[in-house]
Amino acid sequence: CDPEAVLAGFLSLIPPGSRPGASSPVDREYRVEAIGARESGSTESLRYLVEADGKPIRSPALLPAALVAFERNLQLFVAEHAPDQIFVHAGVVGWEGRAIVIPGRSFSGKSTLVRELLLAGATYYSDEYAVFGPDGRVHPYPRPLRLRDRDKPGRPRVTPESLGATTGEDPLPVGLVLHARYAPEAPLRPRPLSPGRAMLALADNAVPIRRRPEMTMQVLRAVIETPGLRAFEAERGEAAEAARQVIELLEGRGAQE
């Protein structure tokens, strides 16, 4: 195998905004080992063992699976331990100076809806985490979008630029929280959420809620208390039509509270 190419693959998955540092000791140390026999110079039989702080994060696997395991483990570690920010599973876009936050677990359709919002002119912030600061504003976490495609294996990475969108750089106040669940062919019929229920929808998707419950709830309270914030829950079907309605909700042209 080409060690430099393998290393580049792992380094490409470092969380956005990361910078090299010289601190010691480190918070977490990863080790990657290539194991397995070579056959006629081929590297197809090689498996990769990834360890975090000396413990395997999964059994040895082919490089694509090892990369996925590494990225998930590292992202979750950062999301749990970020000292000054609270990570919430959510898709996030910016629209005219305010953020649209769509909380939900993986495979809940966040990335598809984020893509359609970008195609409608929104600014990209994240398709995986809403990163909130102590003041309740949401910061960019601009990893490439992960989109499922029936015609392609895995989850292809899509840059916002390939969709004609730009990436946000500054933290935004939250204008809309939409707790949406995918339901095939369901029209978007939003129901207003009280501040308490909106906060619970965010808390249910907050990564460090068990490790740092007090700080998590304090930050989420600052989010919910953002002036002018609107919050709804809904089932949603086709993403392109839902994206149009989401923008209307943010602008106050959708459901009445």
C-alpha positions in Angstrom: 0.0 0.0 0.0 1.0 3.6 -0.4 1.3 4.9 3.2 1.1 8.5 2.1 -2.1 7.9 0.2 -3.7 6.0 3.1 -2.7 8.8 5.5 -4.2 11.4 3.2 -7.4 9.4 3.2 -7.6 9.5 7.0 -6.6 13.2 7.2 -9.3 14.2 4.7 -11.8 13.1 7.3 -10.5 15.4 10.1 -13.5 17.6 11.3 -13.8 20.9 9.5 -12.0 23.8 11.1 -9.3 21.6 12.6 -5.7 22.9 12.7 -2.4 21.2 13.4 -1.3 21.7 17.0 1.7 20.9 19.2 -0.2 20.3 22.5 0.9 17.3 24.7 -0.6 15.1 25.9 -3.3 14.9 23.2 -7.0 14.3 24.0 -7.2 11.2 21.8 -4.5 9.3 19.8 -5.3 7.2 16.7 -3.2 4.5 15.3 -3.7 2.8 11.9 -2.0 -0.5 11.0 -2.2 -2.3 7.7 -2.4 -6.1 8.1 -2.9 -9.0 5.8 -1.0 -10.7 3.0 -0.1 -9.1 -0.3 -0.9 -11.1 -3.5 1.2 -10.3 -6.6 1.7 -6.8 -5.4 -2.0 -6.2 -4.9 -3.3 -4.4 -1.8 -6.9 -5.7 -2.2 -6.4 -8.2 0.6 -5.1 -5.6 3.1 -7.2 -4.9 6.2 -6.8 -1.8 8.3 -6.9 -1.9 12.1 -7.8 1.5 13.6 -7.2 2.1 17.3 -8.2 5.0 19.5 -6.1 5.4 22.6 -4.8 1.8 22.1 -8.3 0.2 21.7 -9.6 -1.0 18.4 -12.7 0.9 17.2 -13.8 -2.1 15.1 -12.4 -5.3 13.7 -9.8 -5.0 10.8 -11.5 -3.9 7.6 -10.9 -2.9 4.1 -9.8 0.7 3.7 -13.3 2.2 2.8 -14.9 0.6 5.9 -11.9 1.6 8.1 -12.2 5.2 7.0 -15.9 5.2 7.8 -15.3 3.8 11.3 -12.5 6.3 11.9 -14.6 9.3 10.8 -17.6 8.3 13.0 -15.5 7.7 16.0 -13.6 10.9 15.7 -16.6 13.1 15.0 -18.5 11.6 18.0 -15.5 12.2 20.2 -15.2 15.9 19.1 -19.0 16.3 19.5 -19.0 14.9 23.0 -15.9 16.8 24.3 -15.9 20.2 22.5 -15.3 22.4 25.6 -17.2 25.6 24.6 -19.8 24.4 22.1 -22.8 22.0 22.1 -23.2 19.7 19.1 -26.7 18.7 18.1 -27.5 16.1 15.4 -29.1 18.5 12.8 -28.9 19.8 9.3 -28.3 23.6 9.2 -28.5 26.2 6.5 -28.4 30.0 6.5 -31.1 32.2 4.9 -30.9 35.9 4.9 -28.9 36.2 8.1 -30.8 33.5 10.1 -30.3 29.8 10.5 -32.7 27.0 9.8 -32.0 24.1 12.1 -33.5 20.6 11.3 -32.7 18.3 14.2 -32.7 14.5 13.6 -30.6 11.4 13.8 -28.6 10.0 10.9 -30.7 8.6 8.1 -33.6 10.8 9.0 -33.4 12.7 5.7 -31.5 15.8 6.9 -29.0 15.8 4.1 -31.6 15.5 1.3 -33.6 18.4 2.7 -30.4 20.4 3.2 -29.5 19.8 -0.4 -32.8 21.1 -1.7 -32.5 24.2 0.5 -29.1 24.8 -1.0 -30.5 24.5 -4.5 -33.1 27.1 -3.4 -30.4 29.6 -2.5 -29.6 28.8 1.1 -26.0 29.0 2.6 -24.5 25.7 3.8 -23.6 25.2 7.4 -23.9 21.4 8.1 -25.8 18.3 7.2 -24.8 16.5 10.4 -24.3 18.8 13.4 -25.6 22.1 14.6 -22.8 23.5 16.6 -24.1 26.0 19.1 -22.0 28.5 21.1 -22.9 29.8 24.6 -24.8 32.7 23.1 -27.2 30.3 21.2 -25.8 31.1 17.7 -25.0 28.3 15.4 -21.5 27.9 13.9 -20.6 26.3 10.6 -19.6 22.6 10.5 -19.1 22.4 6.7 -18.2 18.8 6.0 -19.2 17.6 2.5 -22.8 16.5 2.3 -23.4 12.7 2.5 -26.2 11.8 0.1 -27.6 8.3 -0.6 -27.9 7.5 -4.3 -29.6 4.3 -5.4 -27.2 4.1 -8.4 -24.0 4.5 -6.4 -22.7 2.4 -3.5 -22.1 4.1 -0.2 -22.9 7.7 0.5 -21.2 9.9 -2.1 -19.8 13.2 -0.8 -21.2 16.4 -2.4 -19.7 19.8 -1.9 -22.0 22.8 -1.6 -20.1 24.4 -4.5 -21.2 21.6 -6.8 -24.8 22.6 -6.0 -24.1 26.3 -6.7 -24.2 27.2 -3.0 -21.7 28.9 -0.7 -20.6 27.9 2.7 -21.3 30.1 5.8 -18.4 31.5 7.8 -20.0 33.5 10.6 -22.2 32.2 13.4 -25.9 32.9 12.9 -28.9 33.4 15.2 -31.5 30.6 14.8 -34.6 31.7 13.0 -36.4 28.4 12.6 -36.3 25.0 14.3 -38.1 22.3 12.3 -38.4 18.8 13.8 -39.3 17.0 10.6 -39.8 13.3 10.1 -39.7 11.8 6.6 -42.9 10.1 5.5 -43.2 9.2 1.8 -45.6 11.4 -0.1 -46.7 13.2 3.0 -47.4 16.9 2.6 -45.6 19.3 4.9 -48.2 20.3 7.5 -46.3 22.0 10.2 -47.6 22.2 13.8 -46.2 24.9 16.1 -44.0 23.8 18.9 -43.9 25.5 22.3 -40.5 26.7 23.5 -40.3 23.8 25.9 -41.1 21.2 23.3 -38.7 22.8 20.8 -36.0 22.7 23.5 -36.7 19.0 24.1 -36.5 18.3 20.3 -33.0 19.8 20.4 -32.0 18.1 23.6 -33.1 14.7 22.3 -30.5 15.1 19.6 -27.7 16.8 21.6 -24.6 14.7 21.7 -23.2 15.7 25.1 -26.5 15.7 27.0 -25.4 12.8 29.3 -21.9 14.0 29.8 -22.6 17.7 30.3 -26.4 18.0 30.9 -26.3 21.4 32.7 -24.2 23.2 30.1 -26.2 21.5 27.3 -29.5 22.7 28.6 -28.1 26.2 29.3 -26.9 26.6 25.7 -30.1 25.2 24.2 -32.1 27.6 26.4 -30.1 30.4 24.8 -31.1 29.0 21.4 -34.8 28.8 22.1 -34.7 32.4 23.6 -33.4 33.8 20.3 -35.7 36.8 19.5 -38.1 35.9 16.6 -37.4 32.2 16.6 -40.2 30.0 15.2 -40.4 26.2 15.9 -42.5 23.5 14.3 -42.8 19.8 13.9 -44.1 18.0 10.8 -43.9 15.0 8.6 -42.5 15.8 5.2 -42.4 14.0 1.9 -40.7 15.1 -1.3 -37.7 17.3 -0.3 -37.9 19.9 -3.0 -41.4 20.9 -2.2 -40.7 20.7 1.6 -37.7 23.1 1.1 -39.9 25.8 -0.4 -42.3 25.5 2.5 -39.5 25.6 5.1 -38.3 28.9 3.7 -41.9 30.2 3.9 -42.0 29.1 7.6 -38.8 31.0 8.3 -40.2 34.1 6.6 -43.4 33.9 8.5 -45.5 33.0 5.4 -46.3 29.4 6.5 -48.4 27.9 9.3 -49.9 30.2 11.8 -49.0 29.8 15.5 
